Amino acid sequence: MTEAKKNRVTISDIAQEAGVSVPTVSKVLNGRPEVAAHTRDRVEKLISRYNYSRRTSHGSERAGLIDLVFHTLDNEWVLEIVRGVESVTHDAGVGMVVSAVHDGRKTERAWLDNLTSRRSDGIILAVTELGPRHAEQLHGLGVPVMIIDSLGQPDPRVASVGATNWSGARTAVEHLVDNGHERIGFIGGPPQLQCSTARLDGYRSALMAAGIAVEDELVTDGDFTHDRGREAAGELLDLPAAPTAIFAANDQQALGAYRVCEQRGLRIPDDISIVGFDNLPMAEWISPGLTTIDQPVATMAAEAARMVLRHSETGRFETNRVELATELVVRGSTGPAPKR
């Protein structure tokens, strides 16, 4: 290794040269016992050789910093999460680092290196899914990890804050049924995600409770983007018997449906009703205002931040799962089913 390389050696470099994982090196750096003696000796020799800075134990010194991690930074949901976390960190005098970690080992490795060197008091993940490999790497860093709106099946070692997705979706569809709608289209989220499944189940449950058959042709997969909402709404409206209402599993897809209706000359809610999920600020700004399920995104984020800060003081989470209530917000996008 060159002198220049020695001056910028990372935890990943040490792990690679020692033939071990990043979490194993982190365990050695943090003095954790569950590392074999011969492995610990090999890692410590490399740490000494390259003069790698050891992390200070969280028990003896707090860094005053929280890491907030996304896969993308280009939607309003992200802004609500940042707002919620910042409301807590600001009052606590704690800093916040916002990162976007895209797919790819090189990007993930660089982020883990930066995270280790920062000595964060905790990590808050607002990502699509935390896989076993990432869970193991983060667990090895010895810092508390929280997930906001856990979309995949969470690792049991990782605490999470979410919302009542099933009951929120059921309430949305019940509202449409109460307005006389029987053909209700559904634009879901990515099918592998936990919240998508819960919202689809809530949709089906409300229809079955009302004695309305669940028709496969009225159910479409989405990806939580405006573009997919527009495409999926077009597919539903092209059916021989088009729905009189559409329930989109998030607000962005609902707004995509708005766009298609506008292009086709359909009036909302006179010709078709639309319901979203999230209650982001834009839901109130558009015309007509979007009827949606209020998912308290900023409140969820604030609770995640509070839990991380409490953990940094006590060394434990009081609970591994917090679920906040959702609520129907009725605006101008829903009305009685049109007579056809």
N, C-alpha and C positions, 0 to 999 in steps of 0.2 A: 504493500500500500504506500502510495506517495505521501510526501509531507503535506501537500495540499489536501489530499484525501483525509489524512489524519485530523486536520483542522476542522473538517466538516463531517466527521463520522456520525452516522445516525444509528438509532437502535436497530433498524432493519439491517444495516451493514454488519453490526455485531452478531445479530441472529443468523444471518446468512453464513458468516465465517465460522460461527460456532456449530452450525448445522442444527439449529433449534428454531423454534417459533418466536415471533415478537413477544407474545405473552410470557414465554419462559424467561426471556431476558428481563422483562419488566418485573417479574416475580423476584428475580435475583436482585435487581436494583432496589426493590421495595422491602427486601429482607424477609420475604415470605418463605415458609419452611418446606412447601410441597415441591421441592426440586431435588433430584438425586445429587448426591455429593460430588460425583465425578463431573456431572453437567454443570453444577454451580461453580466448581473450580475452573472449568474451561471458560465459562462466561466471565467470571471475575478477572481472570488473567487478561482477557481481551479488553475488558473495561479499563483495567489498569494500564495496559499497553497504549491504548489510544486516549487515555485521560478523559474518558467520557463522563460527563457530569451526572452524578447520581441525583435522582429525584428526592426531594425532601419528603418525609413521611407526612401524610395528611393529618395524622393525629397530632403532630407537633407544630405544624405551620399551615395555615390556610392561604391559598393563593389569591383569593378574592376574585375569582374568575369562573364563569360558566361557559361551556361550549354548546352552541345551538346548531344542529346539523340538519341540512335538507339535501334532497337530490336535485332540486331545482329551485330557483328564486323568482320565477316569473308569473306568479299568480297572487290573487288577493288573499287566499288562504294563508300563504306564507306571511304576508304583512300582519294578519291578525295574530298569528303565533308569535311573531317578533314583538308586537305590541304587548301581548299578555306577559311574556317573559320579562320584557324590559320594565313593566310596571312593578315587578317584584325586585328585580336586581337593582333598579335605581334607588328604591327605598332602603335596600339593604346595603347600599354602597359597594355593590359587587359589579365587576365588569362583565361584558358579554362578547363572545366572539362568534360571528355567524359564518358558517361555511356551507358550501355546496359540494358534496362528494358524489361525483358521477361514477358510473360503472367503469371498472378497469382497475387492475391490480396496482398499476403505477400511481394512479390518483389516490387510491386507498392507502397505499404505503406512505406516500408523502403526508397525507392527513394524519395517520397514526404517529409518524415521527414528530410532526408539529404538535400534536396533542400531548405527547409524552414530554416534550421539552417545555410546554406551557405550564404543566402541573395544575391543570384545572381542578376545581373543587367538585365538578360534576359535569356530566354530558347529558344533554337533552336531544333526543333524536325525533325528528318529524319526517320520517322517511317511509317509503312504501312497504318495506319489509326488512327485518333484521334476521339474516340467515345464521345458521349455526357457526360458520367460520367467523363472521363478524362478532357474534356474541362472545365467542371464546377469546378473541383478540381484545375486546373491550373489557371483559371480565378480568383478564390478566393484568390490566393497567391498575387495578386496585382503586378505582374511583366509582362513585355511584352513577348509574346509568338509568335514565327514564325514557320511555317512549310516549309521545303524544299521539292519540288516536291510532292505537296499534292496528295496523292494517293486515299484517300477516299474523300467523300464530306465534305469540311472543314466547321467547325463551323464559322458562320459569324463574330464572335468576334475575330477570330484568323487570323492574316495576313499570307500570303504565297508567296513563290517564286517558279515558275515552268518554263516549257518550252513549246513550241508549238508542242505538241505531235501529234495532228491530221495532221497538214501540214507536219511535218517531216515524218510520216508514208506514207502519200500520195506521197511525193517526192521519197521515197525509192522504192515504187511500180512503179511509173512512170519511174524510171531509168531502172527497169527490163523490163517493157513493151517496152521501146525504144530499148532495146536489143533483141526484138523479142519473149520474153517469154509471154505465154498465160496461162499456168498452173503453178500458183504461190502458193505454200503452205504458210500458216501463222501459226506461233507459238506465241500465245498471252501471256499475263500475267494473273494473277489471275482475273477472270471475274468481281469480285465485286469492283475492284479498278478503279478509275477515269482515270488514264493514260492508263490502259489496254483497256478500252472502246474507248478512243480517238484514240489509235493506230489502233485498229480494224476498226473503222469507216473510218480512213484515208486509210487503205488498201482497203476497199470496195469501197470508193469513187473513187480511182484511177482506179480500174477495170471497174466500171460502166462508167466512163468518156471515157474509151478506147473501150467501147462496148463489154467487156469481162464479161461473166456470173460469178457471185459469187457462187461458189460451196461449200456447207456445208462440204463436205468430205475433202476439202483442208484447213479447219480452225480447229485448235486444241487449247485447253486451255493450258497455261503453268503456271509456278510459279517463273519465273526469275532465275532458277537455271540451272547449267550445266547439271545435271542429267536429269532433265525434258526435256531440249533441245535435249539430246541424244534420249530419249524415243520417244518424239513427232516426231522427224525427221525420226526415224525408222518406225513409224506408217504411215507417209506420203509416204515414199519410198516403203512401202509394198502395196500401192494402186495398183489396176490393171493398171491404167494409172497414173504413178508417176509424180509428178511435175518436171519441168525443173529448177525451182528456188524455194528457200525458203527465206521468210522474217521472221526473228525472232525478237520479240518485245524487246529484249535486247541482249547485246553482249555475255553474259554468255551462253544463250540458243543457240546462233549462233555457239559458239565454241563447244557445245554439238553436234550440227549438223555436224560440221567438223569431229568429232570423228567417227560418224556413217559412213560418206562417206568414210573415210580412211579405216575402217574395211571392207567395201563392195567393195573396189577397185574402187570407183568413183573418178574421177579427178575433182578438183575445179580449174577453172570454166569450163573446157572443157565438162564435163558431167552434171554438175549442178552448178548453181550460188547461192551464199548465201549473204544475207545482214543482218546486225545487227542494233542495236540502242543503243547509249550512246557514242561511240568512247572513250572507256577506253584505257589506254596505251597498254594493251595486244593486242588490235585490230591491232596495227601497228607491233607488234613483231612477230606474228605468220606468217606462210608461207602456202599459199599466204596471203598477208595482207588482212584484212577484210574490205570490203566496208560496211560503216555504216553511221548512222545519228549521227552527232556530237550534243550531248546534252551538253551544257556548264555547267557540274555539279559543277566544282570548282568555276566558276563564279557565279552560282546560290547561292552557299554556302557563298561566299564572300559578295554578295548583302544582303543576310539574316542577316549576322553579322553586316554589316553597318546599316541596318534598326533598328536592336535591339539597337545598341549603340546610334543612333540618338534619339530613343524613350526614352532611359534612361536620355537623356539631355533635351528633349522637352516635354516628357509626352504623346506623340502621334505618330502614324504612319501617314506619308503623304499619303499613299495609302495602301489598304488591299490586293492588288494583283499585283505582278510583273510577267510578262511572257517574257522570253528571247527566241530569235530566235534559231531555229535548222538549220543545214546545212548538205547536203550530202557530204561525203568524199569517193571518189572512189579509191579503191585499186584493188588488183589482184583477189578478190574472185568472181567478176562478169564479164560476157562476153556474147557473142551472144548465143541465145538458140540453143542447139544441134538439128540436123535434126534426127527425129525418124520415 
